[in-house]
Each structure stands twice: as structure tokens, then as C-alpha cells.
């Protein structure tokens, strides 16, 4: 999930950039659509942590699958909107 710097170049989204935003990483399982907000109680989200979120691996607590959509909400309102989004009909 790359971001763009002020010159339009791709830069990796890191746990530091999650810390700079709302402080949570929003994830949704692409199999069963279970969603969660992961904060610093579940991930090392802190100032200066340059771990790329692209390298993070998750396992769904509902269905056990590992295919996730990830977003970095900029505000707590955006995080709430992520959790409220309807899931596709199966």
C-alpha cells in the first residue's frame, strides 16, 4: 500500500506513518469480510518504526485465511467508516 511523496514517488507505508495518522491499521479479511482495527496494543505502532505494512502477515481469527485488505485511516472517523462499510453480497 504505497504512498506518494511530494514529488509523486512511491514510498512504502510504515508503522510510523500509521502512528502519524490515526494510530490504527484497518484490516479486512477478503474471504469472510471480518474487519478489525489494530492499534498499538496489537502492533508496534510507534514513532520511528520503519517496518513496512506490506510485509505484515495476518491470519483471520474467524476463518483462518491470510488474504487481507489493509488501509491506514487518517482520522478516527475514517476508521469508524471503514468498520461500517457494507460487505459485498456473496
ChimeraX attribute file (.defattr): number of C-alpha atoms within 10 A of each C-alpha:
attribute: neighborCount
match mode: 1-to-1
recipient: residues
	/A:1	14
	/A:2	13
	/A:3	13
	/A:4	11
	/A:5	10
	/A:6	7
	/A:7	6
	/A:8	8
	/A:9	10
	/A:10	12
	/A:11	12
	/A:12	17
	/A:13	19
	/A:14	23
	/A:15	25
	/A:16	19
	/A:17	23
	/A:18	24
	/A:19	21
	/A:20	16
	/A:21	15
	/A:22	17
	/A:23	23
	/A:24	26
	/A:25	24
	/A:26	22
	/A:27	22
	/A:28	20
	/A:29	22
	/A:30	15
	/A:31	14
	/A:32	15
	/A:33	17
	/A:34	16
	/A:35	22
	/A:36	17
	/A:37	19
	/A:38	15
	/A:39	17
	/A:40	14
	/A:41	8
	/A:42	10
	/A:43	12
	/A:44	14
	/A:45	23
	/A:46	17
	/A:47	12
	/A:48	12
	/A:49	14
	/A:50	14
	/A:51	16
	/A:52	16
	/A:53	20
	/A:54	12
	/A:55	8
	/A:56	8
	/A:57	9
	/A:58	13
	/A:59	12
	/A:60	20
	/A:61	11
	/A:62	12
	/A:63	12
	/A:64	12
	/A:65	14
	/A:66	14
	/A:67	16
	/A:68	19
	/A:69	13
	/A:70	17
	/A:71	19
	/A:72	25
	/A:73	20
	/A:74	17
	/A:75	13
	/A:76	13
	/A:77	11
	/A:78	15
	/A:79	20
	/A:80	13
	/A:81	12
	/A:82	19
	/A:83	17
	/A:84	10
	/A:85	9
	/A:86	9
	/A:87	13
	/A:88	6
	/A:89	4
	/A:90	4
